[in-house]
Amino acid sequence: MTIQRKLSCLVIAALMAATVIYPLPASAYNYNDYLEVRSKISALQSEIAGYEKQAAALAAQADSITNAIAILQNEQATIKAQISLKEAEHEQIVADIEVVNTRIDNNSDAIGLIIAQYYYNSKISTVERLASSENFSSFVDNEVNLSSLSDTLSDIIEENKNLKSELEVKQRDAEIILADLDTQKNQLVAKEIEQSNLLAQTRENEAVYQALKANTSSQKAALEEEQQKILTDLASRYNATNITPGDPNKGSYPYSGQCPAAKLNGTQYGDRWGMYICECVSYAAWRVYNAYGRMPNWAGRGNANQWIANARAAGYQVSSTPKVGSVGISMAGTYGHAVWVEAVNGNRVYISQYNARNAATGYLPGQYSEQWVDQGMYQYIYFY
């Protein structure tokens, strides 16, 4: 007989025994109702698993697009910096060209003056220049000046020639820089268009993801409501009494300050053992760790009704006999339920738990409570 069939037989036997001992009100579930609801819940859970898979794929795609956008933004910043550098280089060349043009203009003016003076002096004969000089020394000085004018004219003409060559080079450099600027600006526009398209795609994916998430959350909420009804009915069958808020420290659970708010507003995250905080399994995992210094990480297979198989696979003993410091597991509903055994009195077990809606919790999810139940409601895992 398989483990699943054994567990089913145990559950059926316990329920039948409970029905004999504790007559149920007319409004309570009967076992066929339980099987029907569980079948529906199982089908819905499979559907939700499909939604979550699609949502995870879209989330991964969105993450990939976000990374691509970050890369694009970095490339855009690089191109903008290169454009700024090229613009600065172009401004410098334009300024240099202005300096060269001014120098050429000044040289051209000087050339005109020198040519005019040289032309004037060349029209006067040497004898006339000598006769008009105050003395021979002045004549010699004038002749030397006339000769130097010729040399200066040659130097200025040569400088202008070199300046014009330099100007041509600078103008070509300026044209190249402008062409580079055009190319980089076009690249920037292309990157901006690509980023815009990616952002649009991200928003579309996010909308789909959020819709799937909302649908999944709605499905889960419905399942949890059904789960609570089944647990409440089972509690009545197993004579759950003395329901109280119990320990004001709430079992020293480290996440108690975030409960039930995290569960109510959907901001739950995983604890160190792979369970969602404010859930029954997270509390049970904490009590195991706190008591024995160890607790396996069962992320991805942490629903309470998976703990029996997990425990057996890990070599922990599973029994129908409760012991103080053991974890009680109910297989009912989609997720099952986990509790911590605080005390045992005959066939009665005093438990502490999270996420069981009852009078002590104000019928809110994700809250701490304590109560007595008959031992047959759970199977027990010994983690010691």
C-alpha positions in Angstrom: 0.0 0.0 0.0 1.4 3.4 -1.0 2.1 6.1 1.6 -0.7 8.2 0.0 -3.2 5.4 0.3 -2.2 4.7 3.9 -2.6 8.4 4.7 -6.0 8.4 3.0 -7.1 5.4 5.0 -5.9 7.1 8.2 -7.8 10.2 7.4 -11.0 8.3 6.5 -10.7 6.2 9.7 -10.2 9.2 11.8 -13.1 11.1 10.3 -15.4 8.1 10.6 -14.4 7.6 14.2 -15.0 11.3 14.9 -18.4 11.2 13.3 -19.4 8.3 15.6 -18.2 10.1 18.7 -19.2 13.6 17.9 -22.6 14.1 16.2 -22.4 16.9 13.6 -24.9 19.7 13.2 -27.0 19.5 10.0 -25.0 22.4 8.4 -21.6 20.6 8.8 -19.7 19.0 5.9 -20.0 15.3 5.4 -17.2 13.2 4.0 -18.5 13.2 0.5 -18.6 17.0 0.6 -15.0 17.0 1.8 -13.9 14.8 -1.1 -15.8 16.9 -3.6 -14.3 20.1 -2.3 -10.8 18.7 -2.2 -11.2 17.5 -5.8 -12.2 21.0 -6.8 -9.4 22.6 -4.8 -6.9 20.2 -6.4 -8.1 21.2 -9.9 -7.9 24.8 -9.0 -4.4 24.4 -7.6 -3.2 22.8 -10.8 -4.6 25.8 -12.7 -2.9 28.2 -10.3 0.4 26.3 -10.8 0.0 27.0 -14.5 -0.7 30.7 -13.9 2.3 31.0 -11.6 4.5 29.3 -14.2 3.4 31.8 -16.8 3.8 34.7 -14.4 7.3 33.5 -13.5 8.2 33.4 -17.2 6.8 36.9 -17.8 8.6 38.1 -14.7 11.9 36.7 -16.0 11.2 38.3 -19.4 10.5 41.6 -17.7 13.8 41.2 -15.7 15.6 40.6 -19.0 14.0 43.7 -20.6 14.9 45.7 -17.6 18.5 44.7 -17.9 18.5 45.5 -21.6 17.1 48.9 -20.8 19.9 49.5 -18.2 22.4 48.6 -20.9 20.8 50.9 -23.4 20.8 53.8 -20.8 24.5 53.2 -20.2 25.1 53.3 -24.0 23.1 56.4 -24.3 25.0 58.1 -21.5 28.3 57.1 -23.3 27.1 58.5 -26.6 26.0 61.7 -25.0 29.4 62.1 -23.3 31.1 61.5 -26.7 28.8 64.1 -28.3 29.7 66.6 -25.7 33.4 65.9 -26.2 33.1 66.3 -30.0 31.1 69.5 -29.6 33.9 70.8 -27.3 36.5 69.8 -29.8 34.6 71.5 -32.6 34.3 74.7 -30.6 38.0 74.7 -30.0 38.7 74.2 -33.7 36.3 77.0 -34.6 38.1 79.3 -32.1 41.5 78.2 -33.6 40.2 78.9 -37.1 39.1 82.4 -35.9 42.6 83.1 -34.5 44.3 81.9 -37.8 41.9 84.0 -39.9 42.7 87.1 -37.7 46.4 86.4 -38.1 46.0 86.0 -41.9 44.0 89.3 -42.1 46.6 91.1 -40.0 49.4 89.7 -42.2 47.5 90.8 -45.3 47.3 94.3 -44.0 51.0 94.3 -43.2 51.8 93.0 -46.6 49.8 95.8 -48.2 51.7 98.5 -46.2 55.1 96.9 -46.9 54.3 96.7 -50.6 53.1 100.3 -50.7 56.3 101.6 -48.9 58.6 99.4 -51.0 56.9 100.6 -54.2 57.2 104.3 -53.1 60.9 103.9 -52.3 61.6 102.0 -55.5 60.4 105.0 -57.6 63.1 107.2 -56.2 66.6 106.8 -57.6 69.5 106.0 -55.5 71.1 109.4 -56.2 67.8 111.1 -55.2 67.6 109.1 -52.0 71.2 110.0 -51.2 70.6 113.7 -52.0 67.5 113.8 -49.8 69.2 112.2 -46.8 70.5 114.3 -44.0 73.8 112.6 -44.2 75.4 109.5 -45.5 74.7 107.6 -42.3 71.0 108.3 -42.7 71.2 107.1 -46.3 72.8 103.8 -45.3 70.1 103.3 -42.6 67.3 103.9 -45.2 68.8 101.5 -47.6 69.1 98.8 -44.9 65.4 99.4 -44.0 64.4 99.1 -47.6 66.2 95.8 -47.9 64.7 94.5 -44.6 61.2 95.4 -46.0 61.8 92.9 -48.7 62.9 90.2 -46.3 59.9 90.9 -44.0 57.5 90.8 -46.9 58.9 87.3 -47.8 58.5 86.1 -44.2 54.9 87.4 -43.9 53.9 85.9 -47.2 55.5 82.5 -46.2 53.7 82.7 -42.8 50.4 83.4 -44.5 50.9 80.4 -46.8 51.5 78.2 -43.8 48.6 79.7 -41.9 46.3 79.0 -44.9 47.5 75.3 -45.0 46.9 75.0 -41.2 43.4 76.6 -41.7 42.6 74.0 -44.4 43.5 71.2 -42.0 41.5 72.6 -39.2 38.5 73.1 -41.4 38.7 69.4 -42.5 39.0 68.4 -38.9 35.9 70.4 -38.1 34.0 68.8 -41.0 35.0 65.3 -39.7 33.9 66.1 -36.2 30.6 67.4 -37.5 30.1 64.2 -39.5 30.9 62.2 -36.3 28.4 64.2 -34.4 25.7 63.5 -36.9 26.5 59.8 -36.7 26.5 59.8 -32.9 23.3 61.8 -32.7 21.6 59.3 -35.1 22.9 56.5 -32.9 21.5 58.2 -29.9 18.1 58.6 -31.5 18.1 54.9 -32.5 19.0 53.9 -28.9 16.2 56.2 -27.6 13.7 54.6 -30.0 14.9 51.1 -29.0 14.5 52.0 -25.3 11.1 53.4 -25.8 10.0 50.2 -27.5 11.5 48.1 -24.7 9.7 50.2 -22.1 6.4 49.8 -24.0 7.0 46.0 -24.1 7.9 46.0 -20.4 4.7 47.8 -19.6 2.7 45.4 -21.7 4.4 42.4 -20.0 3.9 44.0 -16.6 0.2 44.4 -17.2 -0.1 40.8 -18.2 1.9 39.7 -15.3 -0.1 41.8 -12.9 -3.3 40.5 -14.3 -2.1 36.9 -13.9 -0.9 37.7 -10.4 -4.2 39.2 -9.5 -6.0 36.2 -10.9 -3.7 33.8 -9.1 -4.1 35.8 -5.8 -7.9 35.7 -6.2 -7.8 31.9 -6.8 -5.5 31.4 -3.8 -7.7 33.5 -1.6 -10.7 31.4 -2.6 -8.7 28.2 -1.8 -7.6 29.6 1.6 -11.2 30.4 2.4 -12.3 26.9 1.6 -9.3 25.6 3.5 -10.3 27.5 6.6 -13.9 26.1 6.4 -12.5 22.6 6.2 -10.1 23.1 9.1 -12.9 24.7 11.2 -15.2 21.8 10.5 -12.4 19.3 11.3 -11.7 21.1 14.5 -15.3 20.7 15.5 -15.2 17.0 14.7 -12.1 16.6 16.8 -13.6 18.5 19.8 -11.4 21.6 19.6 -12.0 23.6 22.8 -10.4 26.3 24.9 -9.4 28.4 21.9 -7.3 31.4 23.2 -4.8 34.0 22.0 -2.4 32.2 24.3 1.2 33.2 24.7 1.5 37.1 24.4 4.9 36.5 22.8 3.2 34.4 20.2 5.6 31.5 20.5 8.5 33.9 20.2 7.9 33.7 16.4 10.4 36.3 15.0 8.1 37.5 12.3 5.1 38.0 14.5 5.3 41.8 14.3 4.6 41.6 10.6 1.5 39.4 11.0 -1.3 39.5 10.0 -0.5 42.6 7.9 1.9 40.9 5.6 -0.6 38.2 4.8 -3.5 40.6 4.4 -1.7 43.0 2.1 0.2 40.4 0.1 3.7 41.4 1.1 4.7 38.0 2.4 8.3 36.8 1.8 10.1 33.6 2.5 11.7 32.8 5.8 15.1 31.0 6.1 13.4 27.6 5.7 11.6 28.4 2.4 8.2 29.0 4.0 6.1 32.2 3.7 6.0 34.2 6.8 2.7 34.3 8.9 1.8 30.9 7.6 1.4 27.8 9.9 4.4 26.1 8.3 6.7 29.1 8.9 5.7 29.1 12.6 6.2 25.3 12.9 9.6 25.6 11.2 10.7 28.3 13.6 9.6 26.2 16.7 11.6 23.2 15.3 14.7 25.3 14.8 14.3 27.1 18.1 13.9 23.7 20.0 16.5 21.6 18.2 18.9 24.0 16.4 18.1 22.7 13.0 15.2 22.7 10.4 15.4 21.5 6.8 14.8 24.0 4.0 11.8 22.7 2.1 11.3 25.6 -0.3 9.1 24.6 -3.2 7.6 21.7 -1.2 6.7 23.4 2.0 2.9 23.1 2.1 1.9 21.4 5.4 0.4 18.4 3.6 3.9 17.9 2.0 5.7 17.7 5.3 4.9 14.1 6.0 6.6 12.9 2.8 9.4 15.4 3.3 10.1 14.2 6.9 10.1 10.5 5.9 12.5 11.3 3.0 14.8 13.1 5.5 14.7 10.2 8.0 12.4 11.8 10.6 9.9 9.6 12.4 6.2 10.1 11.7 3.6 8.8 14.2 0.0 8.9 15.1 1.1 9.4 18.8 1.6 13.0 19.8 4.6 14.1 21.9 5.5 17.4 23.4 7.8 19.2 20.9 6.6 17.4 17.8 4.8 19.0 14.8 1.2 18.0 14.1 0.2 17.8 10.5 -3.3 17.8 9.1 -3.6 16.6 5.5 -7.0 18.4 5.0 -7.5 20.9 2.2 -5.2 22.1 -0.5 -2.3 23.0 1.8 -2.9 21.0 5.0 -2.1 22.5 8.4 0.9 22.5 10.7 0.8 23.0 14.5 3.3 22.8 17.4 2.5 20.4 20.3 2.8 22.2 23.6 1.2 19.5 25.9 -0.4 16.1 25.8 -3.1 14.9 28.2 -4.4 11.4 27.4 -5.8 11.6 23.9 -6.0 15.4 24.1 -3.3 17.7 22.6 -2.7 21.3 23.4 -1.3 23.1 20.3 0.0 26.5 19.2 -0.4 27.6 15.6 -0.5 30.4 13.1 -3.1 31.1 10.4 -6.1 29.3 11.8 -9.1 31.6 11.8 -11.0 31.3 15.0 -12.6 33.4 17.8 -9.2 34.0 19.4 -7.8 35.6 16.2 -10.9 37.6 15.4 -11.3 35.3 12.4 -8.3 36.9 10.7 -5.7 35.0 8.8 -2.0 35.0 9.7 -2.6 35.2 13.5 -1.4 33.2 16.5 -3.7 31.0 18.7 -3.7 28.0 21.0 -6.3 25.3 21.6 -7.0 21.8 22.8 -7.9 19.1 20.2 -8.2 15.3 20.1 -5.0 13.7 18.9 -6.6 12.0 15.9 -6.8 15.3 14.1 -3.0 15.2 13.2 -0.1 13.0 12.4 3.1 13.9 14.3 6.6 14.4 13.1 9.4 13.9 15.6 12.3 16.3 14.6 14.5 15.2 17.6 
